[in-house]
Amino acid sequence: MVHFYDHDEELAAGVAPYVAEALQAGGTAILIATEAHRQAFTAHLEEAGLAPWPASASLVMLDAREAADALLFDGRIAAHRFDKLIGDLVREAAGQGRPLHAYGEIVAVLWADGHVRAALELEELWNDLGREVEFSLYCAYPREWMEAEEALHEVCRRHSDVVGPTAAPDPAPAMPCELEAEFLWSGRSPGQARHFVVDTLAGWGCWALLNDAALITTELATNAVLHAQSGFTVVVSRRPEGIRIAVRDTSLARPRPRQAGPFETSGRGLRLVAALAARWGSDLVPGGTTIWADLEIPAVIAS
């Protein structure tokens, strides 16, 4: 289940009985939360008279921030790390044959840090684990983060039950129409730029454009690293019909698509950009060149 909450006291009032239910039945509760929330949950258990519980019960607590740092690699969730840190813990607890309730807010920590795609990847890994092992999972997000209906839908569809209001807050906080980030001249920069663009679009609810945007960003950023041999700036802009991705480097020459030979390992980037984008082009600017590509939201999504 997923809980969209407005304040911490509301969250504690939902999590504490959920945890106590497993413990009072002699089972195991796994609590993965920030330090502040762990303290709030345990205090609520005591204040509500939900403790003590049988000696056979087990309460396991992990820090959500430390877990998020351990699972995140290059902006993505490392599945093997999840399996080792979380999967083994859940399997061992479930193997005792007693009720198992898990509460996790690693997803919320990732979302707060702008790693939206990683948060959704983590939700999928929890679901995969749930198909393997029988246990109950409780996730939580502040409701104010569900700025876009698309974001709300993506989270809800990964859960079988919803606690709290499922409507986005009204009025929703205004989202920026343009974001930019600078990257060093490094072989790792194209990957970092890709994660920046994907996380930005996910935060805007532009789910239908993520894959094409990731490919275009990678190609344009790689072009800056290999051919301009410079650091670069990525600008992502929201437009009524879609989004624009622009990469500015220090090259003073306009890029030209070329026909790569069958055995060449490069030279296809701009042709790929042209195939994916609704429009693309380049502009000479003071100190360099900007290459941009427009992606349009499919009509079925936009409607």
Wavefront OBJ file of the C-alpha trace (Angstrom):
o trace
v 0.000 0.000 0.000
v 1.022 3.617 -0.411
v 0.166 6.488 1.938
v -0.015 10.078 0.708
v 0.178 12.165 3.861
v -0.024 15.863 4.670
v 1.986 15.932 7.916
v 4.215 13.649 9.993
v 1.665 13.073 12.753
v -0.782 11.699 10.180
v 1.936 9.383 8.870
v 2.830 8.122 12.363
v -0.831 7.452 13.107
v -0.960 5.189 10.056
v 2.390 3.429 10.372
v 2.323 2.673 14.123
v -0.782 0.383 14.070
v 0.536 -1.315 10.928
v 3.835 -2.122 12.652
v 2.107 -3.136 15.889
v -0.213 -5.564 14.089
v 2.722 -7.734 13.009
v 4.544 -7.463 16.327
v 1.509 -8.276 18.479
v 0.992 -11.395 16.364
v 4.531 -12.513 17.193
v 5.831 -11.636 13.749
v 8.436 -9.270 12.333
v 8.226 -5.597 11.418
v 10.899 -4.028 9.223
v 10.996 -0.260 9.589
v 13.108 1.619 7.029
v 12.755 5.317 7.794
v 14.652 8.501 8.511
v 15.892 8.975 12.053
v 13.209 11.568 12.808
v 10.443 9.268 11.586
v 11.815 6.246 13.449
v 11.674 8.229 16.670
v 8.163 9.468 15.876
v 6.888 5.975 15.075
v 8.282 4.348 18.208
v 6.983 7.218 20.363
v 3.533 6.819 18.794
v 3.595 3.081 19.500
v 4.218 3.776 23.177
v 1.760 6.678 23.462
v -1.014 4.675 21.778
v -0.459 1.705 24.096
v 0.547 -0.542 21.190
v 3.606 -1.819 23.053
v 4.872 -4.128 24.465
v 4.620 -7.126 22.162
v 5.492 -10.842 22.517
v 9.115 -11.818 23.034
v 8.920 -13.841 19.822
v 8.308 -10.653 17.826
v 11.125 -8.784 16.131
v 11.408 -5.105 15.169
v 14.172 -4.377 12.643
v 14.995 -0.736 11.906
v 17.179 0.642 9.103
v 18.026 4.224 8.201
v 16.334 5.247 4.947
v 19.005 7.786 4.025
v 21.837 5.282 4.461
v 19.871 2.670 2.510
v 19.219 5.106 -0.345
v 22.928 5.962 -0.571
v 23.798 2.259 -0.601
v 21.310 1.382 -3.352
v 21.957 4.325 -5.672
v 24.664 3.970 -8.319
v 25.128 6.544 -11.069
v 21.572 7.789 -10.572
v 19.984 4.347 -10.854
v 19.071 1.595 -8.380
v 21.615 -1.242 -8.288
v 19.349 -4.299 -8.262
v 22.007 -6.595 -6.796
v 22.493 -4.200 -3.887
v 18.741 -4.158 -3.230
v 18.686 -7.941 -3.289
v 21.521 -8.122 -0.769
v 20.422 -5.340 1.597
v 16.637 -5.684 1.466
v 15.900 -8.969 -0.282
v 17.948 -11.158 2.045
v 16.481 -9.419 5.110
v 12.895 -9.955 3.914
v 13.513 -13.570 2.881
v 15.033 -14.428 6.246
v 12.149 -12.841 8.156
v 9.506 -14.413 5.915
v 11.125 -17.805 6.313
v 10.099 -17.877 9.981
v 6.478 -18.444 8.950
v 5.111 -15.539 11.013
v 3.467 -12.282 9.868
v 5.878 -9.875 8.184
v 5.106 -6.166 7.737
v 7.637 -3.857 6.078
v 7.516 -0.073 6.008
v 9.889 1.746 3.660
v 10.492 5.363 2.772
v 13.675 4.979 0.745
v 11.494 5.874 -2.229
v 10.563 9.166 -0.573
v 14.220 9.972 0.146
v 15.105 9.330 -3.511
v 12.156 11.394 -4.755
v 13.118 14.297 -2.478
v 16.652 14.242 -3.911
v 15.307 14.434 -7.472
v 15.951 10.770 -8.304
v 12.369 10.181 -9.439
v 13.151 7.408 -11.897
v 15.255 5.631 -9.266
v 12.331 5.821 -6.821
v 10.029 4.171 -9.362
v 12.676 1.533 -10.106
v 12.833 0.776 -6.402
v 9.043 0.395 -6.270
v 9.304 -2.209 -9.028
v 12.034 -4.118 -7.161
v 9.833 -4.221 -4.040
v 7.001 -5.590 -6.196
v 9.280 -8.240 -7.683
v 10.282 -9.284 -4.172
v 6.605 -9.456 -3.205
v 5.999 -11.975 -5.980
v 8.750 -14.155 -4.525
v 8.074 -13.788 -0.778
v 4.822 -13.287 1.113
v 4.845 -10.050 3.108
v 3.003 -6.734 3.391
v 4.627 -3.454 2.289
v 3.702 0.079 3.324
v 5.213 3.032 1.396
v 4.690 6.747 1.983
v 5.102 10.047 0.143
v 4.220 13.603 1.201
v 1.098 14.423 -0.793
v 2.447 17.824 -1.809
v 5.065 16.075 -3.932
v 2.396 14.679 -6.243
v 2.354 17.879 -8.259
v 1.256 16.249 -11.510
v -1.560 13.773 -12.030
v 0.855 11.679 -14.124
v 3.241 11.380 -11.166
v 0.365 10.384 -8.898
v -0.754 7.762 -11.424
v 2.748 6.289 -11.790
v 3.037 5.827 -8.019
v -0.525 4.533 -7.506
v -0.322 1.919 -10.250
v 2.641 0.303 -8.485
v 0.534 -0.378 -5.374
v -2.570 -2.427 -4.678
v -4.057 -0.057 -2.084
v -3.898 3.675 -1.340
v -4.074 5.315 2.085
v -5.050 8.973 2.250
v -6.305 11.316 -0.499
v -5.404 10.301 -4.042
v -5.917 13.730 -5.558
v -2.975 16.010 -6.154
v -2.919 18.988 -3.794
v -4.889 21.998 -4.932
v -3.455 24.371 -5.847
v -0.375 22.458 -6.968
v 2.981 24.181 -6.518
v 4.197 25.816 -9.701
v 6.875 23.828 -11.489
v 9.806 25.552 -13.204
v 9.521 25.877 -16.974
v 13.263 25.553 -17.489
v 16.127 23.876 -15.663
v 19.808 23.736 -16.522
v 22.921 22.016 -15.255
v 26.620 22.254 -16.073
v 28.862 19.249 -16.616
v 32.623 18.844 -16.742
v 34.601 17.472 -19.670
v 34.570 13.856 -18.541
v 33.621 10.454 -19.832
v 31.046 10.192 -17.034
v 29.319 13.454 -17.950
v 26.987 12.074 -20.667
v 25.546 9.604 -18.168
v 25.158 12.317 -15.545
v 23.449 14.569 -18.079
v 21.086 11.766 -19.065
v 20.049 11.234 -15.441
v 19.515 14.986 -14.987
v 17.174 15.172 -17.974
v 15.267 11.976 -17.160
v 14.758 12.956 -13.527
v 13.629 16.435 -14.590
v 11.076 15.072 -17.047
v 9.819 12.505 -14.550
v 9.321 15.285 -12.028
v 7.303 17.169 -14.639
v 5.208 14.095 -15.388
v 6.483 13.756 -18.986
v 6.602 9.962 -18.747
v 5.977 9.327 -22.448
v 9.158 11.190 -23.425
v 11.666 9.612 -21.034
v 13.238 7.020 -23.344
v 13.683 9.309 -26.361
v 14.926 12.139 -24.153
v 17.507 9.843 -22.552
v 18.891 8.799 -25.952
v 18.980 12.333 -27.339
v 20.709 13.724 -24.257
v 23.314 10.969 -24.321
v 24.110 11.624 -27.987
v 24.324 15.413 -27.658
v 26.399 15.233 -24.473
v 28.740 12.649 -26.020
v 29.145 14.925 -29.027
v 30.291 17.726 -26.698
v 32.786 15.475 -24.913
v 34.246 13.782 -28.000
v 34.130 16.490 -30.650
v 34.022 19.821 -28.829
v 36.263 18.353 -26.116
v 34.782 20.676 -23.541
v 32.468 20.847 -20.617
v 28.878 21.584 -21.514
v 25.573 22.923 -20.226
v 22.243 21.119 -20.591
v 19.012 23.134 -20.603
v 15.611 21.410 -20.423
v 12.573 23.556 -21.256
v 8.865 22.801 -20.941
v 6.663 23.930 -23.826
v 2.926 23.575 -24.488
v 3.516 20.846 -27.076
v 6.382 19.072 -25.342
v 9.954 19.753 -24.253
v 13.256 21.034 -25.662
v 16.668 19.638 -24.758
v 19.608 21.909 -25.547
v 23.313 21.215 -25.067
v 25.774 24.121 -25.227
v 29.521 23.517 -25.639
v 32.554 25.600 -26.624
v 32.832 24.446 -30.230
v 32.661 27.247 -32.814
v 31.632 24.917 -35.657
v 28.078 23.814 -36.414
v 27.680 20.023 -36.234
v 26.885 18.143 -39.424
v 25.340 14.665 -39.640
v 27.476 12.214 -41.574
v 26.987 8.742 -42.956
v 28.960 6.337 -40.792
v 30.441 3.215 -42.338
v 29.235 -0.231 -41.286
v 32.331 -0.860 -39.149
v 32.609 2.597 -37.568
v 31.728 2.882 -33.890
v 30.726 6.576 -34.031
v 29.177 9.098 -36.390
v 25.522 8.094 -36.015
v 24.572 10.358 -33.118
v 23.049 13.291 -34.975
v 21.140 11.019 -37.340
v 19.646 9.283 -34.292
v 18.715 12.660 -32.810
v 17.070 13.668 -36.098
v 15.098 10.406 -36.179
v 13.778 10.784 -32.636
v 13.124 14.526 -32.463
v 10.190 16.392 -33.954
v 12.697 19.147 -34.817
v 16.370 19.735 -34.145
v 18.999 22.292 -35.018
v 22.049 24.236 -33.892
v 22.753 27.879 -33.078
v 26.033 29.717 -32.814
v 26.132 31.530 -29.478
v 28.816 33.635 -27.781
v 31.638 31.287 -26.897
v 30.283 28.165 -28.545
v 27.396 26.273 -30.145
v 24.024 25.090 -28.861
v 22.462 21.964 -30.331
v 18.790 21.539 -29.500
v 16.090 18.939 -30.061
v 12.327 19.185 -29.561
v 10.184 16.263 -28.426
v 6.407 16.431 -28.669
v 4.003 14.725 -26.288
v 2.004 12.086 -28.237
v -1.529 13.240 -28.953
v -3.076 10.362 -26.974
v -1.095 11.474 -23.914
v -1.640 15.183 -24.367
v -5.413 14.755 -24.587
l 1 2 3 4 5 6 7 8 9 10 11 12 13 14 15 16 17 18 19 20 21 22 23 24 25 26 27 28 29 30 31 32 33 34 35 36 37 38 39 40 41 42 43 44 45 46 47 48 49 50 51 52 53 54 55 56 57 58 59 60 61 62 63 64 65 66 67 68 69 70 71 72 73 74 75 76 77 78 79 80 81 82 83 84 85 86 87 88 89 90 91 92 93 94 95 96 97 98 99 100 101 102 103 104 105 106 107 108 109 110 111 112 113 114 115 116 117 118 119 120 121 122 123 124 125 126 127 128 129 130 131 132 133 134 135 136 137 138 139 140 141 142 143 144 145 146 147 148 149 150 151 152 153 154 155 156 157 158 159 160 161 162 163 164 165 166 167 168 169 170 171 172 173 174 175 176 177 178 179 180 181 182 183 184 185 186 187 188 189 190 191 192 193 194 195 196 197 198 199 200 201 202 203 204 205 206 207 208 209 210 211 212 213 214 215 216 217 218 219 220 221 222 223 224 225 226 227 228 229 230 231 232 233 234 235 236 237 238 239 240 241 242 243 244 245 246 247 248 249 250 251 252 253 254 255 256 257 258 259 260 261 262 263 264 265 266 267 268 269 270 271 272 273 274 275 276 277 278 279 280 281 282 283 284 285 286 287 288 289 290 291 292 293 294 295 296 297 298 299 300 301 302 303
